[in-house]
Amino acid sequence: MDEQYEQENRPVNPRRKKRSRIQEFKERYLPLIITGVAFFFVLVFIGGSISRTVQKKQADRDASIAASEAAEAQKKAWDTEAENILRSAAAKAASYDYEGAIALIDGFSGTLSDYPELQTRRSEFVSAQSAMVAWDDPSAVTNLSFQLLVADPARAFTDATYADSFQNNFVTIGEFSNILQQLYDNNYMLVSLDDIVTTSTDAAGQTVYVAKTFYLPSGKKPLMLTQTNVNYNLYMVDGDGDGIADKDGSGFASRLVVDGSGNIKAEMVDSTGTNIMGNYDLVPILEEFISTHPDFALGDARAVLAVTGYNGVFGYRTQDATAANYKTELDGAMNIVNALRAKGYIIACYTYDNMDYDSADISDVKADLQKWKDQVEPILGSVDVFAFAKESEFGSYSGEKFEALMNAGFRYYLGFNFQDTAITIGGSYFRMPRTLVDGYNLMYNGSYFSDLFDAESAQGYARDIG
């Protein structure tokens, strides 16, 4: 009974065993922590998504701005390029180089249709080019040949030793300027050797020289200019024999120079001993004339300048490599050579020693050519134009001396029209006569130039030629 009583009176829910802290943590806090962590990651995901969206929008905005700026920069670059092309093309067109002007426009890196002015100018140039007249006969080109110009006639024409020579063989800077103006007024314009002659290959595979077609405006006539002995030799400029130009010189320029603006000028020592710079010879006079009359020259056509070597070139005394100032003279010579070629001048050989090749022995001709190769060619580079000095053109372009010239690399020969006015073309070389313009011919043989200019009105100094 007692046992039964105990069973009947035992509590229904006896007290449970006390939970451990781990159990309590798991039951009470862990769910909250998991929920919090999950919520945190949700927030992180949402925040990251929002951030990525914002960043993408910013990147897209930055890319759009960059693309816009790049497009604007490209547009500005094209605008600048178009302006430069228009300016350069106009300069080429002013000298009738329409082909060059059109090529500039065709080389535009932008879209041509976006620049109506370029299209308009191109159409104008094409139209103007179509109206040009074709020339394909080099014999129609007159080559006027001058020596150095007399800058100070009062000194040159009263020189104790060379007065007669200077009066007979040279013209003054004033006379040359008068002649240029008359040539321009009579519708002559300069062309270059490169305009009138080109090379081809014959059936045997040999290089031959053939006429090249060039174009001039209707009514214009082609002309070439040559200046010989462009060395400003010491006997013309050095009165006391010390190798330096001085006031006792004979009134000629002493050398060609490039001024601070990049213009080619001539230096000379005046009668007071002052070294002055200006238009005291053919090149600077011609450059100034073309700057004001760009339609006087076809493209960059200029003159042929023929030099010797025994007193250096262009007034720079490069004939003595042992001289103390040789490096300075050499640098000056190479600088002016580069400037001349950049302008369009063609440099020719006038022999090394101003030699009469026609009457010289073959050994002397070869020796002269070797001196040219050794002393002058390193300064000028390869030269393929040869102008005969001292009216010494060969009667026949054959024989040992002519072969020596050909072996030296000369292919263009400038002779004299009083021997033979015919152009030689179609073979392994090109021969062209040149008309000598000097004081004597101006005075007594003005009819030589009647188709070109009036010799009497061109004269600017009263000579005393006996």
Secondary structure per residue as TSV (DSSP state, phi and psi in degrees):
chain	resnum	aa	ss	phi	psi
A	1	M	-	360.0	-42.6
A	2	D	H	-60.0	-41.0
A	3	E	H	-64.3	-39.3
A	4	Q	H	-65.5	-38.0
A	5	Y	H	-65.3	-43.3
A	6	E	H	-62.2	-40.2
A	7	Q	H	-68.2	-39.6
A	8	E	H	-70.9	-30.5
A	9	N	T	-102.3	12.8
A	10	R	S	-75.2	135.4
A	11	P	-	-56.3	141.0
A	12	V	S	-67.9	-43.7
A	13	N	S	-115.2	80.3
A	14	P	-	-60.6	151.3
A	15	R	-	-61.3	130.0
A	16	R	-	-74.2	163.3
A	17	K	-	-69.9	137.5
A	18	K	-	-61.7	131.7
A	19	R	-	-73.4	149.3
A	20	S	-	-78.3	165.3
A	21	R	H	-65.9	-33.9
A	22	I	H	-65.6	-43.8
A	23	Q	H	-63.4	-42.3
A	24	E	H	-63.2	-39.6
A	25	F	I	-63.8	-45.4
A	26	K	I	-61.5	-41.1
A	27	E	I	-79.4	-36.8
A	28	R	I	-97.2	-42.9
A	29	Y	I	-103.7	-33.6
A	30	L	H	-58.4	-44.8
A	31	P	H	-59.2	-38.0
A	32	L	H	-66.0	-40.9
A	33	I	H	-64.7	-44.8
A	34	I	H	-61.2	-43.4
A	35	T	H	-61.9	-41.1
A	36	G	H	-65.8	-43.3
A	37	V	H	-64.1	-43.7
A	38	A	H	-60.4	-42.8
A	39	F	H	-63.8	-37.9
A	40	F	H	-61.9	-45.9
A	41	F	H	-66.9	-32.9
A	42	V	H	-62.3	-45.1
A	43	L	H	-62.4	-42.6
A	44	V	H	-61.3	-43.6
A	45	F	H	-62.9	-45.7
A	46	I	H	-64.5	-43.9
A	47	G	H	-62.6	-41.4
A	48	G	H	-63.9	-40.1
A	49	S	H	-64.0	-43.1
A	50	I	H	-63.9	-43.0
A	51	S	H	-62.7	-43.9
A	52	R	H	-63.0	-37.1
A	53	T	H	-64.6	-44.0
A	54	V	H	-64.2	-44.0
A	55	Q	H	-63.1	-40.4
A	56	K	H	-64.2	-42.2
A	57	K	H	-62.9	-40.2
A	58	Q	H	-66.7	-41.8
A	59	A	H	-62.8	-42.3
A	60	D	H	-63.0	-41.4
A	61	R	H	-64.4	-43.2
A	62	D	H	-63.5	-42.7
A	63	A	H	-63.7	-39.1
A	64	S	H	-65.3	-41.5
A	65	I	H	-64.7	-44.0
A	66	A	H	-62.7	-42.5
A	67	A	H	-63.9	-39.7
A	68	S	H	-65.4	-43.1
A	69	E	H	-65.5	-40.4
A	70	A	H	-64.0	-41.4
A	71	A	H	-64.7	-39.4
A	72	E	H	-66.0	-42.2
A	73	A	H	-63.8	-41.1
A	74	Q	H	-64.0	-40.9
A	75	K	H	-62.8	-42.5
A	76	K	H	-63.6	-40.8
A	77	A	H	-62.8	-42.8
A	78	W	H	-66.0	-38.9
A	79	D	H	-60.9	-44.9
A	80	T	H	-64.2	-43.3
A	81	E	H	-61.2	-42.4
A	82	A	H	-63.0	-41.8
A	83	E	H	-62.6	-43.8
A	84	N	H	-64.9	-40.2
A	85	I	H	-64.9	-42.7
A	86	L	H	-60.5	-42.0
A	87	R	H	-67.1	-47.0
A	88	S	H	-67.6	-39.1
A	89	A	H	-65.9	-37.9
A	90	A	H	-63.3	-38.7
A	91	A	H	-64.9	-41.2
A	92	K	H	-66.6	-41.4
A	93	A	H	-65.2	-31.1
A	94	A	H	-62.8	-28.2
A	95	S	T	-103.1	21.4
A	96	Y	T	66.4	19.2
A	97	D	-	-90.2	68.5
A	98	Y	H	-67.2	-34.6
A	99	E	H	-60.1	-44.7
A	100	G	H	-65.1	-38.6
A	101	A	H	-64.6	-43.3
A	102	I	H	-64.5	-40.4
A	103	A	H	-62.0	-37.6
A	104	L	H	-61.2	-46.4
A	105	I	H	-66.2	-41.2
A	106	D	H	-64.8	-21.6
A	107	G	T	-86.5	2.9
A	108	F	-	-58.3	132.2
A	109	S	S	-84.8	-11.5
A	110	G	S	-89.1	-166.9
A	111	T	-	-90.6	116.0
A	112	L	G	-60.0	-35.5
A	113	S	G	-66.0	-16.9
A	114	D	G	-83.0	-4.6
A	115	Y	-	-128.8	84.3
A	116	P	H	-56.3	-33.5
A	117	E	H	-66.3	-38.0
A	118	L	H	-63.3	-42.7
A	119	Q	H	-63.6	-41.6
A	120	T	H	-63.6	-46.5
A	121	R	H	-64.6	-38.3
A	122	R	H	-61.2	-45.5
A	123	S	H	-61.0	-39.4
A	124	E	H	-63.7	-42.1
A	125	F	H	-67.3	-40.2
A	126	V	H	-62.6	-42.2
A	127	S	H	-64.6	-44.0
A	128	A	H	-65.3	-38.3
A	129	Q	H	-65.2	-36.6
A	130	S	H	-67.4	-20.7
A	131	A	T	-89.7	-4.4
A	132	M	S	-71.4	154.9
A	133	V	E	-100.7	132.4
A	134	A	E	-79.9	137.6
A	135	W	E	-124.5	133.5
A	136	D	-	-140.8	22.5
A	137	D	-	-125.9	102.6
A	138	P	G	-59.6	-23.6
A	139	S	G	-68.4	-13.5
A	140	A	G	-82.3	-4.2
A	141	V	-	-97.5	119.9
A	142	T	E	-85.6	135.6
A	143	N	E	-113.2	105.5
A	144	L	E	-86.8	129.3
A	145	S	E	-117.5	128.7
A	146	F	E	-120.9	156.0
A	147	Q	-	-94.7	-167.7
A	148	L	-	-56.5	150.8
A	149	L	-	-92.9	142.7
A	150	V	B	-77.1	117.6
A	151	A	S	-87.7	-32.3
A	152	D	-	-129.0	88.1
A	153	P	H	-58.8	-32.6
A	154	A	H	-59.2	-35.1
A	155	R	H	-85.2	-45.1
A	156	A	H	-63.9	-45.4
A	157	F	T	-84.7	3.1
A	158	T	T	-121.4	11.1
A	159	D	-	-58.9	134.2
A	160	A	T	-61.7	-30.1
A	161	T	T	-105.0	-41.1
A	162	Y	T	-115.0	13.3
A	163	A	H	-54.2	-48.3
A	164	D	H	-62.9	-43.2
A	165	S	H	-62.6	-44.3
A	166	F	H	-64.8	-39.4
A	167	Q	H	-68.0	-37.6
A	168	N	H	-77.4	-40.7
A	169	N	H	-103.9	-6.5
A	170	F	-	-129.0	155.2
A	171	V	-	-116.3	161.9
A	172	T	B	-87.7	166.5
A	173	I	H	-64.6	-33.2
A	174	G	H	-67.0	-41.5
A	175	E	H	-65.5	-42.1
A	176	F	H	-62.4	-41.3
A	177	S	H	-62.6	-40.9
A	178	N	H	-62.2	-42.0
A	179	I	H	-63.6	-44.2
A	180	L	H	-56.5	-47.0
A	181	Q	H	-62.7	-41.5
A	182	Q	H	-65.3	-41.4
A	183	L	H	-59.5	-43.5
A	184	Y	H	-63.8	-46.5
A	185	D	H	-63.4	-28.3
A	186	N	T	-91.4	15.2
A	187	N	T	71.3	25.2
A	188	Y	E	-87.1	149.7
A	189	M	E	-145.6	150.5
A	190	L	E	-74.0	137.8
A	191	V	-	-126.7	166.0
A	192	S	-	-109.4	160.4
A	193	L	H	-52.6	-38.5
A	194	D	H	-68.0	-19.6
A	195	D	H	-79.2	-30.2
A	196	I	H	-105.3	-15.4
A	197	V	E	-133.0	142.2
A	198	T	E	-141.2	178.3
A	199	T	E	-112.7	154.9
A	200	S	E	-143.5	175.0
A	201	T	E	-117.7	126.4
A	202	D	-	-83.0	-176.2
A	203	A	T	-62.8	-25.8
A	204	A	T	-88.4	1.9
A	205	G	S	84.0	11.2
A	206	Q	-	-91.8	147.5
A	207	T	E	-75.4	128.2
A	208	V	E	-127.0	154.6
A	209	Y	E	-102.4	124.6
A	210	V	E	-130.3	160.2
A	211	A	E	-66.4	143.1
A	212	K	-	-112.9	136.5
A	213	T	-	-78.6	128.4
A	214	F	E	-129.4	166.6
A	215	Y	E	-127.5	134.6
A	216	L	E	-125.7	156.0
A	217	P	-	-62.0	152.2
A	218	S	T	-56.2	130.9
A	219	G	T	93.5	-13.8
A	220	K	-	-86.0	150.0
A	221	K	E	-124.4	139.9
A	222	P	E	-78.5	148.2
A	223	L	E	-148.7	144.3
A	224	M	E	-120.8	153.1
A	225	L	E	-122.3	141.1
A	226	T	E	-131.6	140.4
A	227	Q	E	-124.4	131.9
A	228	T	E	-110.1	157.7
A	229	N	-	56.4	46.8
A	230	V	T	-83.2	63.4
A	231	N	T	-120.0	-13.6
A	232	Y	-	53.5	59.1
A	233	N	-	-59.5	151.6
A	234	L	H	-60.6	-34.1
A	235	Y	H	-64.6	-18.4
A	236	M	H	-87.1	-24.6
A	237	V	H	-123.7	-15.5
A	238	D	-	-110.9	106.0
A	239	G	S	-83.0	-27.1
A	240	D	S	-106.0	4.0
A	241	G	S	77.5	17.5
A	242	D	S	-95.1	6.4
A	243	G	S	84.6	8.7
A	244	I	S	-127.2	136.0
A	245	A	-	-60.2	140.5
A	246	D	-	-148.2	179.5
A	247	K	T	-67.4	-17.0
A	248	D	T	-90.5	7.4
A	249	G	S	-67.8	178.0
A	250	S	-	-96.7	18.3
A	251	G	S	88.7	26.4
A	252	F	-	-112.4	158.6
A	253	A	-	-61.0	156.4
A	254	S	-	-105.2	-20.7
A	255	R	E	-175.3	163.7
A	256	L	E	-93.1	143.8
A	257	V	E	-139.7	164.7
A	258	V	E	-108.9	122.5
A	259	D	-	-81.6	-178.1
A	260	G	T	-64.5	-17.7
A	261	S	T	-98.5	4.9
A	262	G	S	85.5	8.6
A	263	N	-	-86.9	146.0
A	264	I	E	-87.8	122.8
A	265	K	E	-127.6	175.3
A	266	A	E	-118.9	136.8
A	267	E	E	-95.3	147.8
A	268	M	E	-151.9	157.6
A	269	V	E	-100.7	120.4
A	270	D	-	-80.3	-176.7
A	271	S	T	-68.5	-12.6
A	272	T	T	-95.1	-4.1
A	273	G	S	92.3	7.1
A	274	T	-	-86.9	131.2
A	275	N	E	-82.6	117.0
A	276	I	E	-120.9	158.9
A	277	M	E	-126.0	137.2
A	278	G	E	176.5	-156.2
A	279	N	S	-92.8	72.2
A	280	Y	-	-106.2	11.8
A	281	D	S	-158.0	-179.7
A	282	L	H	-57.7	-48.6
A	283	V	H	-59.6	-55.4
A	284	P	H	-64.2	-32.5
A	285	I	H	-65.2	-44.9
A	286	L	H	-64.0	-41.6
A	287	E	H	-61.3	-44.1
A	288	E	H	-66.9	-38.5
A	289	F	H	-63.3	-44.1
A	290	I	H	-68.2	-32.8
A	291	S	H	-62.9	-31.1
A	292	T	H	-97.9	-15.1
A	293	H	-	-133.2	68.3
A	294	P	G	-61.4	-20.6
A	295	D	G	-80.8	6.3
A	296	F	G	-82.0	-17.7
A	297	A	B	-123.8	136.9
A	298	L	S	-79.8	112.2
A	299	G	T	61.5	-129.0
A	300	D	T	-103.0	28.1
A	301	A	-	-60.8	134.6
A	302	R	-	-136.3	-148.4
A	303	A	-	-103.3	162.9
A	304	V	E	-89.5	129.1
A	305	L	E	-113.5	112.6
A	306	A	E	-100.3	130.1
A	307	V	E	-125.6	151.9
A	308	T	-	-95.0	-163.4
A	309	G	S	-138.7	-10.9
A	310	Y	T	-69.8	-18.7
A	311	N	T	-119.0	25.3
A	312	G	-	84.8	-164.6
A	313	V	B	-131.4	137.7
A	314	F	T	56.1	28.2
A	315	G	T	91.8	1.5
A	316	Y	B	-101.8	125.4
A	317	R	-	-85.3	80.6
A	318	T	-	-99.5	9.6
A	319	Q	S	-77.0	-15.1
A	320	D	-	-123.4	101.6
A	321	A	T	-71.1	-10.6
A	322	T	T	-93.2	-5.2
A	323	A	S	-66.4	147.9
A	324	A	T	-61.3	-33.2
A	325	N	T	-99.9	18.6
A	326	Y	H	-58.8	-44.7
A	327	K	H	-61.4	-40.9
A	328	T	H	-64.5	-44.1
A	329	E	H	-65.4	-40.7
A	330	L	H	-62.4	-46.4
A	331	D	H	-61.9	-41.2
A	332	G	H	-63.6	-41.3
A	333	A	H	-64.2	-45.8
A	334	M	H	-67.2	-33.4
A	335	N	H	-64.4	-45.3
A	336	I	H	-71.9	-34.1
A	337	V	H	-59.8	-46.4
A	338	N	H	-63.2	-40.5
A	339	A	H	-65.3	-40.6
A	340	L	H	-64.6	-46.4
A	341	R	H	-65.7	-35.3
A	342	A	H	-63.0	-30.0
A	343	K	H	-79.8	-19.4
A	344	G	T	115.2	3.6
A	345	Y	-	-72.5	142.6
A	346	I	E	-104.9	129.9
A	347	I	E	-99.6	134.4
A	348	A	E	-126.2	162.1
A	349	C	E	-90.0	135.5
A	350	Y	-	-116.1	32.6
A	351	T	-	71.2	167.5
A	352	Y	S	-80.8	-44.3
A	353	D	S	-106.8	22.7
A	354	N	-	55.4	51.8
A	355	M	-	-97.6	144.2
A	356	D	-	-81.1	95.4
A	357	Y	T	-69.7	-28.9
A	358	D	T	-64.6	-40.1
A	359	S	T	-95.6	-9.1
A	360	A	S	-76.3	155.0
A	361	D	-	-71.2	155.7
A	362	I	H	-60.5	-35.0
A	363	S	H	-65.4	-37.3
A	364	D	H	-69.9	-38.4
A	365	V	H	-63.5	-45.5
A	366	K	H	-64.1	-39.7
A	367	A	H	-65.0	-40.0
A	368	D	H	-64.5	-43.6
A	369	L	H	-65.0	-33.3
A	370	Q	H	-68.7	-39.2
A	371	K	H	-64.0	-38.6
A	372	W	I	-60.4	-47.0
A	373	K	I	-62.9	-41.3
A	374	D	I	-75.8	-39.3
A	375	Q	I	-105.1	-33.2
A	376	V	I	-100.9	-40.8
A	377	E	H	-58.6	-36.9
A	378	P	H	-62.1	-23.5
A	379	I	H	-86.8	-45.1
A	380	L	H	-89.4	-21.1
A	381	G	-	81.1	-169.4
A	382	S	-	-67.7	132.1
A	383	V	-	-125.1	129.3
A	384	D	-	-116.9	9.5
A	385	V	E	-110.0	131.5
A	386	F	E	-126.0	126.1
A	387	A	E	-110.5	126.7
A	388	F	-	-69.8	130.7
A	389	A	S	-89.2	154.6
A	390	K	T	53.4	37.6
A	391	E	T	51.8	43.1
A	392	S	-	-108.7	29.7
A	393	E	-	-59.6	143.0
A	394	F	-	-65.2	143.1
A	395	G	S	-69.6	-30.3
A	396	S	S	-136.9	133.6
A	397	Y	S	-84.6	71.1
A	398	S	-	-160.0	173.1
A	399	G	S	93.4	-179.4
A	400	E	H	-64.0	-41.7
A	401	K	H	-67.6	-40.6
A	402	F	H	-66.9	-39.1
A	403	E	H	-61.7	-36.2
A	404	A	H	-63.6	-39.8
A	405	L	H	-65.6	-43.2
A	406	M	H	-64.0	-41.4
A	407	N	H	-65.3	-25.8
A	408	A	T	-81.0	-3.6
A	409	G	T	100.8	5.3
A	410	F	-	-83.4	134.0
A	411	R	-	-129.8	-17.6
A	412	Y	E	-113.0	124.0
A	413	Y	E	-120.9	126.8
A	414	L	E	-106.8	110.8
A	415	G	E	-106.0	-140.0
A	416	F	E	-133.5	137.9
A	417	N	T	-78.1	-13.4
A	418	F	T	-77.2	-12.7
A	419	Q	T	-94.3	-44.6
A	420	D	-	-162.2	118.2
A	421	T	-	-84.6	-2.7
A	422	A	-	-77.6	142.6
A	423	I	-	-81.0	138.5
A	424	T	B	-108.6	118.0
A	425	I	-	-151.8	153.7
A	426	G	S	109.9	-9.7
A	427	G	S	-114.1	-145.7
A	428	S	S	-85.5	2.6
A	429	Y	S	-153.4	169.8
A	430	F	E	-125.1	129.5
A	431	R	E	-121.1	134.0
A	432	M	E	-137.0	132.7
A	433	P	E	-79.2	157.5
A	434	R	E	-130.1	145.7
A	435	T	E	-95.1	118.4
A	436	L	E	-78.3	125.9
A	437	V	-	-107.6	109.6
A	438	D	-	-139.3	177.0
A	439	G	H	-61.9	-41.6
A	440	Y	H	-64.0	-46.1
A	441	N	H	-67.1	-34.3
A	442	L	H	-62.1	-40.3
A	443	M	H	-74.8	-43.9
A	444	Y	H	-118.2	-15.2
A	445	N	-	-128.7	44.8
A	446	G	G	-59.4	-23.9
A	447	S	G	-64.5	-21.3
A	448	Y	G	-55.8	-31.2
A	449	F	G	-110.0	10.7
A	450	S	T	-59.7	-29.1
A	451	D	T	-80.6	-9.1
A	452	L	T	-112.1	-51.2
A	453	F	-	-157.7	165.7
A	454	D	-	-90.7	111.2
A	455	A	H	-63.1	-39.1
A	456	E	H	-64.2	-45.9
A	457	S	H	-74.2	-18.5
A	458	A	H	-74.8	-25.4
A	459	Q	-	-65.2	132.8
A	460	G	-	-121.4	7.1
A	461	Y	S	-149.8	132.6
A	462	A	-	-78.4	109.2
A	463	R	-	-86.5	158.6
A	464	D	-	-117.8	73.1
A	465	I	-	-94.7	122.4
A	466	G	-	-90.9	360.0
